[in-house]
Structure formats: C-alpha cells, structure tokens
Amino acid sequence: MDVTALDDPTDAQIRQWHAVLTAVHAADPAGEPAPELEQTMARLLGVEPGGRQRLWTAVSDGRVIAVATLRLPGEPGAARPGEIDIQVRPEHRRRGIGRRLLTVAAEGLRADGRSSVIAQVLEGTPAVPFLEAHGFRCVLTLRGLLLDMADVPPERTAALLASGPGGYGLVRWRGVVPDEHAEALAHAKHAMADLAQYEGAPWDAHRVREMAEMVAKRGDELYTVAAVRDGVIAGFTEVVVPADSPVRAAQYDTAVVPEHRGRRLGIRVKAAMLDWLRAERPEVREIETDNAGDNVHMLAVNRELGFRPQRESREYQADATDLPT
Ligand SMILES: CC(C)(COP(=O)(O)OP(=O)(O)OC[C@H]1O[C@@H](n2cnc3c(N)ncnc32)[C@H](O)[C@@H]1OP(=O)(O)O)[C@@H](O)C(=O)NCCC(=O)NCCS
C-alpha cells in the first residue's frame, strides 16, 4: 500500500476519491444523503481563503482504498487547530491503513506548526475507538437535529415572529456580511463561547468575512438573519444552502449575546429565516443542525421549532505531540 499526496487533484483522482466516500457512506448511511460528485469536487478544489488543505490517498493494487484530508485554516502556525478526516473502504479496515494516514497527516500538521487537531465523527462508528486509540479526547458532544420545512407552515412562523420582543429590528443578508454589521457580527459570534473555546481563535470582522467567502467559493449560499438594536447585533442565525443538494440546507451558527438572552430572540431570528428560505429557496425541504449536548436552550428552541433528534456526533481533539509518529 502506497500513500500519495495529492497537490492538485485531477478529474480521475477526484472520481477515485469520491468512490471511496460513496463506499463508506453505503456501509453506514446514518440517514444522510449520499455524497454527490460535485460536492466532492468542490471540497477537494475549494480551499478556505487564507487557509490550505492537504490531501492523501492510500493506493493498493492500483485502487484507492482510503483517503485523508487535513484542513489548515488561517495562517501556518496559528493557534487554530487543523481538521482531519480519514475514510477507509469498509473491506480494508483494521489493517492499519487509518493509522498510517493519521501518521502522515500528523507530520503535515507539525510541519505547519499547529499544536492540535480536531475531528468530527458520528457516535457508534469505528471512528470513535480509532480516535480514542490515537490520543484524541472528546471535547464536545453534538446532537444532530433535522427540521422538515413542511412541519413549520407560514401561520406558525408568523405566530412565532409576533410573539417575539419589541425594540429589535430584523436585518438579513446573503453571502458576506455588509460592512456596517461586520464588527457587530464578530462580537455576537463571541457569544458562542463554548465553541470559541475549542476553536481557539477569536472572531473578528476579517474571520467573519473569510468564513462567508469560503462558503461562496464552494458555490454554496449563506443566508444570515440578525436582530439588531442600537447598531448592536443581539442575536443572529445562519443557514447554508448547498449548491448541489439544496433540498437539505445546513444550519450554521446561531447565537444570542448574553445581555439579550431569555427574550425569545433565538426563536425569532430562526422563524424569520424559515420565512425567508420558504420565499427565496422553495427547493429547501429540510434543515439539519448540530447542537452541543449541554446547550439546553438551543435544543429547546430547535425542538419548539420542530427539529427532530437524529444521531449524535462528537468533536475530538488531540495535541500534535500525542499523535503517532
Ligand atoms: C475510523 C477509520 C478511519 C479507521 O480506519 P482503519 O484503517 O480501520 O483503522 P486502523 O486499522 O488503522 O486501526 C488502528 C487502531 O484503531 C482502533 N480501531 C479502529 N477501528 C476500530 C474498531 N472498529 N473497533 C475498535 N477499535 C478500532 C484499534 O485500536 C486499531 O488497532 P488494532 O486493529 O490493532 O486493534 C475507518 O473505520 C473509517 O473509515 N470509518 C468511516 C469514516 C470515519 O468515520 N472517519 C473518521 C473521521 S477521522
């Protein structure tokens, strides 16, 4: 078995990569739609502005049997952790291939001056014992939730919007945040303190724009609704509609800053988002989201809106020094 770095993947290499993802998905669909070739292509070719990613394939008898991605957001050596994803064809597992790819990715991580790495995996999958056997610890448990848009008819969102507090204006934008709200949005993103902790980097206007540009570069569309009072963003919610499978949109961040909590602002911005998507993107049928297992308020908001629990996922983190060499 050979491990090869892909610096500039060709069409054929992207197809081989995609075939591995398809085989892994077929063995454990986890209720998720099968990956589309266009999505794989966009992920392999589209890199976060200001960041990089490294790709490796494991090849045996001329066939790609496993793939690994190491995303390196921001500048080299930055405090931000790298993000790793390894996928091994089901029939080639438990032969040390995952470990070999992790070792190669760990070298890439150290070469970039990173001190840690994170991985997001589903509970009950082999990824859990695999990561735990290699120095990773679980830093966050996330509950996957899915909303069927048909369960939230316009009368319901109208009632939710009417029940919200007065004194806040709603603003919305597609793509990168308008300049006038950039600092305020970065400030509101700090409200997601539990996430900021393991992401290790503060939100500023630059990073907020960078995130939106990354989504656009993939060809996906980012929608944001915010509740504003005196120029301050008191709460906001973000949804991304993927270009290739707009049927299932993805909830990104939602936060209400501490001084404005307890006033149903979270549910209000989310209800406004549903109204907007219904009018603007009628092809969106479902929205998926992840909530930290201990984030009782956000779970309550989402359950009230009609989100139903799916599988749990976990964020794992390891120090670069604990990874195999
Ligand atoms: C997780 C995954 C990458 C592991 O790949 P792999 O090639 O089977 O892993 P390895 O053979 O290198 O396993 C190394 C060690 O990890 C642990 N491990 C791996 N899979 C395990 C399992 N199913 N049960 C228990 N321990 C396991 C063992 O300690 C193993 O050593 P051992 O076989 O000598 O006991 C693979 O199962 C996979 O592709 N899963 C689906 C995709 C996924 O969830 N990826 C994770 C994202 S990082």
PDBQT file of the ligand as one rigid body, heavy atoms in Angstrom, charges set to zero:
ROOT
HETATM    1  C1  LIG A 401     -12.189   5.217  11.524  1.00  0.00    +0.000 C 
HETATM    2  C2  LIG A 401     -11.442   4.568  10.342  1.00  0.00    +0.000 C 
HETATM    3  C3  LIG A 401     -10.775   5.677   9.541  1.00  0.00    +0.000 C 
HETATM    4  C4  LIG A 401     -10.360   3.627  10.908  1.00  0.00    +0.000 C 
HETATM    5  O1  LIG A 401      -9.600   3.092   9.826  1.00  0.00    +0.000 OA
HETATM    6  P1  LIG A 401      -8.858   1.677   9.925  1.00  0.00    +0.000 P 
HETATM    7  O2  LIG A 401      -7.931   1.595   8.775  1.00  0.00    +0.000 OA
HETATM    8  O3  LIG A 401      -9.833   0.590  10.092  1.00  0.00    +0.000 OA
HETATM    9  O4  LIG A 401      -8.049   1.846  11.292  1.00  0.00    +0.000 OA
HETATM   10  P2  LIG A 401      -6.734   1.058  11.724  1.00  0.00    +0.000 P 
HETATM   11  O5  LIG A 401      -6.743  -0.322  11.158  1.00  0.00    +0.000 OA
HETATM   12  O6  LIG A 401      -5.542   1.890  11.412  1.00  0.00    +0.000 OA
HETATM   13  O7  LIG A 401      -6.969   0.978  13.315  1.00  0.00    +0.000 OA
HETATM   14  C5  LIG A 401      -5.963   1.349  14.234  1.00  0.00    +0.000 C 
HETATM   15  C6  LIG A 401      -6.497   1.105  15.650  1.00  0.00    +0.000 C 
HETATM   16  O8  LIG A 401      -7.659   1.910  15.894  1.00  0.00    +0.000 OA
HETATM   17  C7  LIG A 401      -8.592   1.161  16.720  1.00  0.00    +0.000 C 
HETATM   18  N1  LIG A 401      -9.786   0.820  15.937  1.00  0.00    +0.000 N 
HETATM   19  C8  LIG A 401     -10.016   1.095  14.638  1.00  0.00    +0.000 A 
HETATM   20  N2  LIG A 401     -11.244   0.647  14.277  1.00  0.00    +0.000 NA
HETATM   21  C9  LIG A 401     -11.770   0.063  15.362  1.00  0.00    +0.000 A 
HETATM   22  C10 LIG A 401     -13.000  -0.597  15.614  1.00  0.00    +0.000 A 
HETATM   23  N3  LIG A 401     -13.923  -0.771  14.645  1.00  0.00    +0.000 N 
HETATM   24  N4  LIG A 401     -13.235  -1.084  16.858  1.00  0.00    +0.000 NA
HETATM   25  C11 LIG A 401     -12.307  -0.940  17.844  1.00  0.00    +0.000 A 
HETATM   26  N5  LIG A 401     -11.117  -0.326  17.650  1.00  0.00    +0.000 NA
HETATM   27  C12 LIG A 401     -10.848   0.171  16.439  1.00  0.00    +0.000 A 
HETATM   28  C13 LIG A 401      -7.853  -0.101  17.107  1.00  0.00    +0.000 C 
HETATM   29  O9  LIG A 401      -7.096   0.194  18.268  1.00  0.00    +0.000 OA
HETATM   30  C14 LIG A 401      -6.941  -0.292  15.902  1.00  0.00    +0.000 C 
HETATM   31  O10 LIG A 401      -5.822  -1.103  16.203  1.00  0.00    +0.000 OA
HETATM   32  P3  LIG A 401      -5.967  -2.725  16.105  1.00  0.00    +0.000 P 
HETATM   33  O11 LIG A 401      -6.653  -3.037  14.821  1.00  0.00    +0.000 OA
HETATM   34  O12 LIG A 401      -4.565  -3.197  16.157  1.00  0.00    +0.000 OA
HETATM   35  O13 LIG A 401      -6.806  -3.126  17.282  1.00  0.00    +0.000 OA
HETATM   36  C15 LIG A 401     -12.418   3.752   9.455  1.00  0.00    +0.000 C 
HETATM   37  O14 LIG A 401     -13.164   2.866  10.272  1.00  0.00    +0.000 OA
HETATM   38  C16 LIG A 401     -13.383   4.589   8.634  1.00  0.00    +0.000 C 
HETATM   39  O15 LIG A 401     -13.081   4.973   7.517  1.00  0.00    +0.000 OA
HETATM   40  N6  LIG A 401     -14.578   4.883   9.185  1.00  0.00    +0.000 N 
HETATM   41  C17 LIG A 401     -15.605   5.687   8.475  1.00  0.00    +0.000 C 
HETATM   42  C18 LIG A 401     -15.202   7.126   8.256  1.00  0.00    +0.000 C 
HETATM   43  C19 LIG A 401     -14.971   7.864   9.550  1.00  0.00    +0.000 C 
HETATM   44  O16 LIG A 401     -15.788   7.886  10.449  1.00  0.00    +0.000 OA
HETATM   45  N7  LIG A 401     -13.811   8.520   9.617  1.00  0.00    +0.000 N 
HETATM   46  C20 LIG A 401     -13.360   9.189  10.808  1.00  0.00    +0.000 C 
HETATM   47  C21 LIG A 401     -13.033  10.586  10.571  1.00  0.00    +0.000 C 
HETATM   48  S1  LIG A 401     -11.476  10.967  11.320  1.00  0.00    +0.000 SA
ENDROOT
TORSDOF 0
